[in-house]
């Protein structure tokens, strides 16, 4: 049984994520403001937080940092965060805030399911969508 908290003010994003993760034994909760994430987690801990990057006045980066700081201070159980990014350039900041994983929009069911399963299993998930190809060195 998994308990997920989705942080987004977009019904479309909520519907896209819920359609993939909702199954028997999975409890999905929704908060529509970033500032509501910590109180929701204090009330009922979650196994995973899925946060949209753009959430009103407290976006996904701030949500992820707030969760990490509260967990680090012992006021909250540690919980992995899956950040839903708007563009590839946002990966830099996702790494900086130390989220357990990220997806780059537009979302699709296969990547979303893979990311959620990986994070619930204690692994990381780094979406490679739109990642630049590594440039190899010319042979000498």
SULHU-V989277 format. One record per residue. N is the residue number from 1. SS is DSSP state (helix for helix, strand for strand, loop for the rest). D_CENTER is the distance of its C-alpha to the mean C-alpha in Angstrom with 1 decimal. Layout:
n: [N	N]
ss: [SS	SS]
d_center: [D_CENTER	D_CENTER]
This chain:
n: [1	2	3	4	5	6	7	8	9	10	11	12	13	14	15	16	17	18	19	20	21	22	23	24	25	26	27	28	29	30	31	32	33	34	35	36	37	38	39	40	41	42	43	44	45	46	47	48	49	50	51	52	53	54	55	56	57	58	59	60	61	62	63	64	65	66	67	68	69	70	71	72	73	74	75	76	77	78	79	80	81	82	83	84	85	86	87	88	89	90	91	92	93	94	95	96	97	98	99	100	101	102	103	104	105	106	107	108	109	110	111	112	113	114	115	116	117	118	119	120	121	122	123	124	125	126	127	128	129	130	131	132	133	134	135	136	137	138	139	140]
ss: [loop	strand	strand	strand	strand	strand	strand	loop	loop	loop	helix	helix	helix	helix	helix	helix	helix	helix	helix	helix	helix	loop	loop	loop	loop	strand	strand	strand	strand	strand	strand	loop	loop	loop	loop	helix	helix	helix	helix	helix	helix	helix	helix	loop	loop	loop	loop	strand	strand	strand	strand	strand	loop	loop	loop	loop	loop	loop	loop	helix	helix	helix	helix	helix	helix	helix	helix	helix	helix	helix	helix	helix	loop	loop	loop	loop	loop	loop	loop	strand	strand	strand	strand	strand	strand	loop	loop	helix	helix	helix	helix	helix	helix	helix	helix	helix	helix	loop	loop	loop	strand	strand	strand	strand	loop	loop	loop	loop	helix	helix	helix	helix	helix	helix	helix	helix	helix	helix	helix	helix	loop	loop	loop	loop	strand	strand	loop	loop	loop	loop	loop	loop	loop	loop	loop	loop	loop	loop	loop	loop]
d_center: [18.6	14.9	13.6	10.3	9.5	8.3	8.7	10.6	14.2	14.5	16.1	15.7	11.9	12.2	15.0	13.4	10.5	13.1	15.7	14.1	13.0	15.9	18.7	21.3	20.1	16.6	16.1	13.7	13.8	13.1	13.5	14.5	14.5	12.4	15.5	15.4	12.3	14.5	17.5	15.6	14.4	18.0	19.5	17.8	15.5	12.5	11.6	7.8	5.7	3.6	4.6	7.0	8.7	11.9	12.5	16.2	17.5	14.5	11.7	8.1	9.8	12.1	9.8	8.3	11.9	13.4	11.6	12.8	16.2	16.8	16.1	18.3	20.9	21.0	20.3	17.2	16.3	13.8	10.4	7.7	4.3	1.6	3.0	5.6	8.7	12.2	14.3	14.9	16.2	12.9	12.1	14.7	13.0	9.6	12.1	14.0	11.7	10.9	7.2	7.5	6.2	5.7	7.5	10.4	11.9	14.0	12.1	14.3	14.6	15.3	12.4	10.0	12.1	12.4	8.8	8.6	12.1	11.7	9.2	11.4	14.3	13.5	13.0	10.8	9.7	10.7	11.3	15.0	15.5	18.1	18.4	22.0	24.5	25.9	29.4	31.9	35.0	38.3	40.6	43.4]
